[in-house]
Amino acid sequence: MSASYLPSTRFVRRWFLSPCALIAISLALPALLTAQSVPPALESPAAGAPAIGSNGEKLVGMPKFHDPAPYDMDEHTGYKQIFDGKSLAGWDADASIWRVENGVMVG
């Protein structure tokens, strides 16, 4: 063996056999093992029986995509208009930057 190999072997042997190293390993090992566990609140629920489709077939896995319910574009319940489309009335805007063109704020 080469001379450069022997001192490093002695160092490694001495480090592994030292009481401080054994204590450090015994303290670190449980922390490393518990760091990989999943908290109970984050565990997924057990899989249930597959759902039955409208034609009697079993629907396995995630639900299939369906189109969302139609949305009425003219329904404005709870909406408060804050721009009149003609002026910057009610707005705290710098007139040298902002202006209204064709019903749109431009800046």
Protein Blocks (a to p, Z undefined) as FASTA:
>chain_A
ZZklmmmmmmmmmmmmpmklmmmmmmmmmmmmmmmpccfklpccddddddddfkopaceh
jddddddddddfkbcghiacfbeolacghiacdfklgcceehiacZZ
